[in-house]
Amino acid sequence: MSDYERIAKAIFYITERVQQQPTLDEVSAHLNMSSYHFQRLFSRWAGVTPKRFLQILTVERAKQLLSESKPVLEVSESLGLSSGSRLYDHFVSLEAVTPGEFKKGGEGVVINYATHNSPFGKVFIAMTHKGICKLAFLEQETAREHLQILKQLWPGAKISENSEATKYAVENMFSGKIKKDRPLSIHVVGTNFQLSVWKALLAIPPGTVTSYNHVASQVGRPRAARAVGTALGSNPVAFLIPCHRVIRQSGELGGYHWGETRMHAIHAWESAVYE
């Protein structure tokens, strides 16, 4: 069992019993580990103690974050950015596949793909010369399934497995802070509405959250919260396009494609890294 699998098991146990506030001894016993070793494992992985993580999990804290959240455009302006297409405190740009590129099915494009370990389990990543075109956590869906989807979306592209070509991107995005000298780009296919939603998400600061309604307002469609949820579900680049930072107005999680446990884990990790 990997560190993340142990952490995920602990997080699932904790989230199911948030109201009871389980003790360190109870959680470690559930994992058949000593309290000492579990505390070390959890703190090394998350950067916070299990007790601090319990505080991060509370709905009350999520509501507080929602009340403190700024409009996406306000965040962009405060950072001196001309648009909401850059990730707060990161160096990430999003570029849409042009109609011409889409029509040609990626003819002449070289795509490298591979699977790598991350703090949240194995990931499948694919990259064109313009940026990351696919990032998915591997659990129920296999790398082979994601590769098949990639081939269907880019039928004319030359697609090859190349872990060396993709390794730096995975290490960079999960390092806690993207290096200025190695910026990351995203190269994706989407409708105009999907692209506007994904760009809006890039302006949400790490360690904070916003609501579906809030995002809908920011893209000029205040009544389209449900459509925003659909756009999030179609997000081709997990984690980097941070749909995990969008939660329900009630302060509850839910609806995250990669599972609530992983969403809790990412929130804890980001809170530890960026607080």
C-alpha positions in Angstrom: 0.0 0.0 0.0 1.4 3.4 -1.0 1.6 6.4 1.3 -1.3 8.0 -0.6 -3.4 4.9 -0.3 -2.8 4.9 3.5 -3.5 8.7 3.6 -6.7 8.2 1.5 -7.9 5.5 3.9 -7.3 7.7 6.9 -9.0 10.7 5.2 -12.0 8.6 4.3 -12.2 7.4 7.9 -11.9 11.0 9.3 -14.4 12.5 6.9 -17.0 9.9 7.8 -16.6 10.8 11.4 -15.9 14.6 11.4 -18.7 15.2 13.9 -17.2 12.7 16.4 -13.7 14.2 16.0 -11.8 10.9 16.0 -8.6 10.8 18.0 -5.1 10.1 16.7 -5.2 6.7 18.4 -8.5 5.8 16.7 -7.4 6.7 13.2 -4.0 5.0 13.6 -5.7 1.9 14.9 -7.9 1.8 11.9 -4.8 1.7 9.7 -3.1 -0.9 11.9 -0.3 1.6 12.6 1.1 3.0 15.8 0.1 6.6 16.6 3.7 7.7 16.3 4.2 6.3 12.8 0.9 7.5 11.6 1.5 11.0 12.8 4.9 11.1 11.1 3.4 9.6 7.8 0.5 12.0 7.8 2.6 15.1 8.7 5.2 14.2 6.1 2.6 13.8 3.3 0.2 16.6 4.2 2.5 19.1 5.9 0.0 19.4 8.7 -1.0 17.2 11.7 -4.1 15.0 11.6 -5.6 17.4 14.2 -5.1 20.4 11.9 -6.5 18.4 9.0 -9.7 17.9 11.0 -10.1 21.7 11.3 -9.6 22.0 7.6 -12.4 19.5 7.0 -15.2 21.3 8.8 -18.1 22.8 6.8 -17.8 25.9 9.0 -14.3 26.5 7.6 -15.5 26.0 4.1 -18.3 28.5 4.6 -15.7 31.0 6.0 -13.5 30.5 2.9 -16.6 31.1 0.7 -17.4 34.3 2.6 -13.8 35.5 2.2 -13.5 34.6 -1.5 -13.0 37.5 -3.9 -14.5 37.7 -7.4 -12.2 36.0 -9.9 -11.6 39.2 -11.8 -10.8 41.1 -8.6 -8.2 38.5 -7.8 -6.7 38.9 -11.2 -6.6 42.7 -11.0 -5.0 42.6 -7.6 -2.2 40.4 -9.0 -1.7 42.8 -11.9 -2.9 40.3 -14.4 -4.8 41.3 -17.6 -7.1 38.3 -17.5 -8.2 35.4 -15.4 -6.2 33.0 -17.4 -3.2 32.6 -15.0 -3.1 30.6 -11.9 -2.6 32.6 -8.7 1.0 32.6 -7.5 1.8 30.1 -10.3 3.0 30.5 -13.9 0.4 28.7 -15.9 -1.2 29.7 -19.2 -4.1 28.2 -21.0 -4.3 28.0 -24.8 -7.3 26.6 -26.7 -6.9 24.3 -29.6 -7.7 26.3 -32.7 -10.6 25.4 -35.1 -8.0 24.5 -37.7 -6.0 22.3 -35.4 -9.3 20.6 -34.3 -10.4 20.1 -37.9 -7.1 18.4 -38.8 -7.4 16.1 -35.7 -4.0 17.0 -34.5 -2.3 16.1 -37.8 1.4 16.9 -37.5 1.2 17.2 -33.7 3.5 15.0 -31.5 2.0 14.0 -28.1 4.0 12.4 -25.4 2.2 10.6 -22.6 3.2 8.6 -19.5 2.0 7.6 -16.0 3.7 9.1 -12.9 3.3 9.0 -9.2 1.8 12.1 -7.4 0.9 13.0 -3.8 -2.6 12.0 -4.7 -2.0 8.7 -6.5 -0.9 7.8 -10.0 -1.6 10.2 -12.8 -1.8 9.9 -16.6 -0.4 12.9 -18.4 -0.2 13.8 -22.1 1.5 16.8 -23.6 1.7 18.5 -27.0 4.5 21.0 -27.8 2.2 23.7 -26.6 1.4 22.2 -23.2 -0.5 19.7 -21.2 -3.6 18.4 -23.0 -4.6 15.7 -20.6 -4.1 15.0 -16.9 -6.1 12.4 -15.0 -5.9 10.5 -11.7 -5.8 6.8 -12.2 -8.2 4.7 -10.1 -11.4 3.4 -11.7 -10.2 4.4 -15.1 -7.0 2.9 -16.5 -4.2 4.5 -18.4 -5.2 2.4 -21.4 -8.7 4.0 -21.3 -7.3 7.5 -21.1 -4.9 6.7 -24.0 -7.9 5.6 -26.1 -9.7 8.8 -25.4 -6.6 10.8 -26.3 -6.4 8.9 -29.7 -10.0 9.6 -30.4 -9.6 13.3 -29.7 -6.3 13.6 -31.6 -6.7 11.0 -34.4 -4.0 12.6 -36.6 -1.4 13.1 -34.0 1.7 11.0 -33.4 1.2 9.7 -29.9 4.2 8.1 -28.0 4.9 7.0 -24.5 7.8 9.2 -23.1 8.1 9.5 -19.4 11.2 11.7 -19.6 9.3 14.3 -21.7 6.5 14.5 -19.2 8.3 14.0 -15.9 9.3 17.6 -15.3 5.7 18.8 -15.6 4.4 16.4 -13.0 7.3 17.2 -10.6 6.7 20.9 -11.2 3.0 21.1 -10.6 3.1 18.9 -7.5 6.1 20.6 -5.9 4.0 23.2 -4.1 5.1 26.1 -6.3 5.6 26.1 -10.0 9.1 27.3 -10.9 9.4 30.6 -12.6 12.0 29.3 -15.0 9.9 26.3 -16.0 6.3 27.6 -16.6 3.5 25.2 -17.4 1.1 25.6 -20.3 -2.2 23.9 -20.9 -3.4 23.1 -24.5 -7.0 21.9 -24.5 -10.1 21.4 -26.6 -13.3 23.0 -25.4 -16.3 25.0 -26.2 -16.2 28.8 -25.7 -18.2 28.4 -22.4 -16.0 25.6 -21.1 -12.9 27.6 -21.9 -14.2 30.6 -20.1 -15.0 28.5 -17.0 -11.6 26.8 -17.0 -9.8 30.1 -17.3 -11.9 31.5 -14.4 -10.8 28.6 -12.3 -7.1 29.4 -12.9 -7.6 32.7 -11.1 -8.8 31.0 -7.8 -6.0 31.2 -5.3 -4.7 27.8 -3.9 -6.0 27.0 -0.5 -9.2 28.9 -1.1 -12.6 27.9 -2.5 -15.5 29.4 -4.4 -19.0 28.3 -5.4 -20.6 27.2 -8.6 -22.8 30.3 -8.5 -19.8 32.5 -8.0 -18.0 31.1 -11.1 -21.2 31.4 -13.2 -21.4 35.1 -12.3 -17.8 35.6 -13.2 -18.2 34.2 -16.7 -21.3 36.4 -17.3 -23.8 33.6 -16.9 -25.2 34.1 -13.3 -28.0 31.5 -13.8 -25.8 28.9 -15.3 -24.4 27.2 -12.1 -25.5 23.8 -13.4 -23.7 24.4 -16.7 -20.6 25.4 -14.7 -20.8 22.0 -13.0 -21.0 20.3 -16.3 -17.9 22.2 -17.6 -16.0 21.2 -14.5 -16.9 17.6 -15.1 -15.4 17.9 -18.6 -12.1 19.4 -17.3 -9.4 17.6 -19.3 -6.5 18.6 -17.0 -7.1 17.6 -13.4 -5.5 19.5 -10.5 -3.9 22.2 -12.7 -7.3 23.5 -13.8 -8.5 23.5 -10.2 -12.1 22.3 -10.2 -11.4 21.0 -6.7 -11.6 24.6 -5.5 -15.3 24.9 -6.4 -17.7 23.6 -3.8 -21.4 23.9 -3.0 -22.9 27.1 -1.6 -23.7 25.2 1.6 -19.9 24.7 2.2 -20.1 21.0 1.4 -18.0 19.2 -1.2 -19.4 16.8 -3.7 -19.5 16.3 -7.4 -15.7 16.0 -7.8 -14.9 13.6 -10.7 -11.9 12.1 -8.9 -13.8 11.5 -5.6 -14.5 13.3 -2.4 -11.6 11.7 -0.5 -9.1 12.9 -3.1 -10.7 16.4 -3.0 -10.3 16.5 0.8 -6.7 15.4 0.4 -5.9 18.1 -2.2 -7.6 20.8 0.0 -5.5 19.7 3.0 -2.3 19.7 1.0 -2.9 23.1 -0.6 -3.9 24.6 2.8 -0.6 23.3 4.3 1.5 24.5 1.4 -0.1 28.0 0.9 -1.2 29.1 4.4 
